[in-house]
Amino acid sequence: MEIRSLDIPAEVRDFYLSSGIGNLYPPQAEAISKGLLEGRNVLAAIPTASGKTLLAELAMLKSIARGGKALYIVPLRALASEKFDRFREFSGIALKEGGVKVGISTGDFESRDEWLGSNDIIVATSEKTDSLLRNGTSWMEDITTIVVDEVHLLDSANRGPTLEVTLTKLMKLNPGCQIIALSATVGNAYEVANWLGAGLVLSEWRPTDLMEGVFYGGSINYRTSQKQVHDASGDDAINLVLDTLEDGGQCLVFESSRKNSVGFARRAGMKVAGLLDKRTRAALDDIVEQVIEAGESDTAKVLAQCIRNGTAFHHAGLNSAHRRLVEDGFRSNLIKMVASTPTLAAGLNLPARRVIVRSYKRYDPNFGMHPIPVLEYKQMAGRAGRPHLDPYGEAVLIAKSYNEMEMLFENYIEANAEDIWSKLGTENALRTHILSTIVNGFATSRDGVMEFIEATFFAHQNDTWGIVSVVDECLDFLREKKMLQGETRLTATSLGKLVSMLYIDPMSAAIIIEGLDKATHVTELTLMHLICKTPDMRQLYLRAGDYELINDLVLSRKEEFCEVPAPFRATDYEWFLGEVKTALLLLDWINERSMDDISKVFNVGDGDIHAFAELAEWLMHSLSRLAAITGHDKAGMAGSIEKRIHYGARQELMELVGIRGIGRVRARKLYDSGLHSIEEVRKADPAVLGGLLGPRTAEKLLREIGARPGIRPGGGTDGNPDPRTMDSLMESEQSTFSDFER
C-alpha cells in the first residue's frame, strides 16, 4: 500500500514522501484496513521496528487536521523525550496556522499543566496522565486520539494499575475518542483488543529478518543450520561480540545485573579497542570528555574508560546525562557494544545487528536466581536488526550444555509471550485509585465505584464479586483516615482531595499525618525518616555490617524518631532500619556529601541517588502540604528541606544554586571563597571567578545573572574549564552514617 493512496491531508502525505517513506509495511496496511484512518480503535501487536509509531502518527495527524488533539502515553520519561523529539519534526506540517505544536509533560504531579492545552500532540507518562486527570486539567476533555505505547505494561505490578485506571477514565471522559494501543509482545492480544473495542493487527512480519539461535559448542545453533564463531578470547559472549563487529555490525549484550554489565563492558573493551580506527577513536574521546564532565563519581571514570575502548554499559544507576551519551554514541555507531540490564529493552529505539542474552536468569529476593519471562526475552530479541542498515538481526542465547540448548529453544525461541493479566485487584493498587475516582466524580457511591471497576481490564478478565470485599476495605480505610465521608453518598474531604492531587498513596498520607501527631522532637532526621516510612518511597536493603551501625545510630538518637519498633520483632525492626538507612542517604545528599562517597557507602549509582532525591522531594513537598492542612507547625521546615533535596545542598547555598548552570559543587566553591549571594558574585572580580570555575563557566554565570563577563582566558587557567571543578567538593561535615562506619 502506497502513502499516496491514503486518505490523509496532502501536507501529511508530502511530509512522509519527502522523508523517503513511500510505501507501508504489511502490518501497517492491515491497520489501515482495520479503520485506523476512520477513527476506529486499533491494537497493533507487531514486532519492534515494524512501524508501530507510524501508525500512531498517521492517526494523530489525521485527527489534528479535523481540529482534534492527541495524547501519546509512554511508560518511561526517556521514551517520552524520544517521542517528543520525533513529533517536533511535524512543526512544518501546515495542518493549521503555526504548524503542528507538540508538548511534553512528565513531572510535577500536583500541576494541571493547563499551558499544554495549546498543543496538538501532548506526550506524557501514564503516571503524569493520571495526575492530570486527578487535578482536573480542562484540556483532557478535548483529546480525540489516545496512543498507548507499550500497552503490555498493563501486566506490570507497579505501573499496570495506573495505566489501566487511566485508560478507563479516559474512555469514560471521552467516549468517542480513538485509541491506538501498541506493543511488540502481547500473549493475549485478542483479550486486550476486546477490552478496548479495538481492531486487532497481529503480525510477526519484520522489515529485517530476525534469526534466533543458541550459542553452544563454538557455534550459533539455529534449528536448521549452524554458524561457527572464532574463539578469540575464551569468553563466549566476547567472541560473539567480536564476530559481530568484524562483520560490520554492533552488539547489545543483556546481563543479569548492573555489576555484571559493567564488568562485561570493561572486559570486552580490552578486545574491542583493537578494532577501532583513528576517526572513531577521536570521536570517542569527545564523548569521554562529556562523560567525565557530567559525573561526580567513580562510575564516570569507569564509563569513560569503557567508551574510550568502544564499549559502554547502561543501567538505571547511571545518571540521565550518561545514559543519553551512551545511547547517542551507540546510535551514531561510535560505541560498538553496550552491555545492559533489561532497562534498554523497555521501548527505547536502540537496535543492533546482534543481541546477546548472556544470562536468561535474574535474581529475585524471594526465589533467588530464576528464569526470565518469555515476554522479557522477546523484548530483548526485538532489538536485533537495524532497519535499512542491517541485512538481518540476530538474537543469541548462551548455553553450557546440549540439554540447556534444547531447553532454551523450547522455552524461549519457540515459545509465545505470556498472557498479560490485570494487577488491579489488590488493596494496595485499588486504594489510591478509588479515592481519585471519587474525587474526580467518576463515582459518588459504593455502587458507582463498582460500576467504574466493571469498565476496567480487571473486570474484563475476572468476575468482580471477588473484589467487592477489597473495595469495602479500601472505603473503610479512606473514611477512617478522614479522606472520604458519607455512607450512601461518598464525597471526598478537603484532605482526601489534597491527597489525590498530591498523587501519593493514601496510606503514605496516613503515615505522615500520624507520624507528625506522634513526633515530639522534630529534626531533619525525623522528617526524612517519616517520608521513608511511606509505601511511595523506594527502600534500601540492609547489607552485612549495616545492622550494628544503624542500630547504634537509632539508639543514640531515639527521640528523633516518631516511633521505634521493638527490636525483638525482627522483621519489623530490620525493615525500620532499612528506612533509616534510606533517610541517611538523603541526609548525606542535602548535606553535600560527594556523589562518589554516597555511591560507595550505600552501594548505589548516580542515577539511584537522583531517583531517591526526586522521590524524596515529591514526598517532602507532600509532607509540607499535609502538615499545613492538618495544623502542624512543621510545614515551613519541610518546605525548606524540600528545596534542599532539589539541589542537594545546605541551606546557605540556596541562593547560589538557584542560578542556572551552578550546581551544588560550583556553589560551594563560590561560597567558601566568600561569595555568599548573587549580588556578591555580580560584584566579584571576573578573573577570580575564572580561577574558581574556569573562564567559560564563569562567563556563562555572569551572563546568567545579568553581569558583564569581561573574563580573560587567563585567570590561572589555560582558557578551558578547570578539570578539577567537576571532581572536587568541599565538605565541612561528614555524614552521620560515615561517623558510625569509621
Secondary structure, DSSP 4 states (H G I P E B T S, - for coil): -BGGGSSS-HHHHHHHHHTT--B--HHHHHHHHTTGGGT--EEEE--TTSSHHHHHHHHHHHHHHTT--EEEEES-HHHHHHHHHHHGGGGG--SSTT---EEEE-S-TT---GGGGG-SEEEEEHHHHHHHHHTT-GGGGG--EEEETTGGGGG-TTTHHHHHHHHHHHHHH-TT-EEEEEES--TTHHHHHHHHT-EEEE----SS-EEEEEEETTEEE-SS-EEE---SSS-HHHHHHHHHHHTT--EEEE-SSHHHHHHHHHHHHHHHGGG--HHHHHHHHHHHHHHHHT-SSHHHHHHHHHHHTTEEEE-TTS-HHHHHHHHHHHHTT-S-EEEE-GGGGSS----BSEEEES-SEEEETTTEEEEPPHHHHHHHHTTB--TTT-S-EEEEEE-SSHHHHHHHIIIIISPPPPPP-----SHHHHHHHHHHHHHTTS-SSHHHHHHHHTTSHHHHHS-GGGGHHHHHHHHHHHHHTTSEE-SSS-EE-HHHHHHHHHT--HHHHHHHHHHHHH-SS--HHHHHHHHHTSTTS--PPP-TTHHHHHHHHHHHTGGGSS----TTSHHHHHHHHHHHHHHHHHHHHHTT--HHHHHHHHT--HHHHHHHHHHHHHHHHHHHHHHHHTT-TTHHHHHHHHHHHHHTS-GGGHHHHTSTT--HHHHHHHHHTT--SHHHHHHS-HHHHHHHH-HHHHHHHHHHTT------S-TTSSSS--TTTTT----SS--HHHHHH-
